[in-house]
Amino acid sequence: MPLKPLIVAGNGPSIKDLDYSLFPPDFDVFRCNQFYFEDKYYLGKEVKGVFFNAQVFDMQMKTARELSLRQEYYFEDLFCSTIAPFMNFGNHYTHAQDYLDKHYPGARNTYALLQSLEPFYKLYTTRRNFYQQHFTTGVMMIIVAIVLGYKEIYCAGLDFYLEGLGHFYHVKSPHFTLAPDCQHTKD
């Protein structure tokens, strides 16, 4: 059975300016990080793939469980955005997939999926090893979509900091501070 079209959605300010008339009638959605701070359900409540960073994965999963129990969102596949085989989960540095298998059965780490797509893996290792850059979670969502076999992929809210640092929700919460990250660049 062919996969539905996929919308890969980041948290850039442009997420608030979606033109729904351009969307296919039925689609899957990938979301990442603190998308649940939206002031409305921009892409609905059903999330085919949710991506959280390793450093805050436990906290994000606690939040995702609560959102699921309240029926605010429905999550299908869990992905941990990882940039290497070993990652820091909170204050515990360990093998990413082993940690996920132990604590979150079925969750997958994005680094393992990236390794299976040679052209992107080569680009990634070059940028990481020589320029101290890594792919953002938005880029990793696209790579995972390709690995999983999606052919029709649309992007929304992946602004790559074109209008400066920030997310659609940063001005509404005292919990987020904006700090430049040399690893996030348009290059």
ABEGO torsion letter per residue (X at the ends): XBBBBBBBBBABAAAAABBAAABBABBBBBBBEAAAABABBAAEABBABBBBBAAAAAAAAAAAAAAAAAGABBBABBBBBBABABBBBEABBBBAAAAAAAABBGBBBAAAAAAABAAAAAAAAAAAAAAGBBBBAAAAAAAAAAAAGBABBBBBGBAGGAAEBEBAAAAABAABBBBBBAABBAX
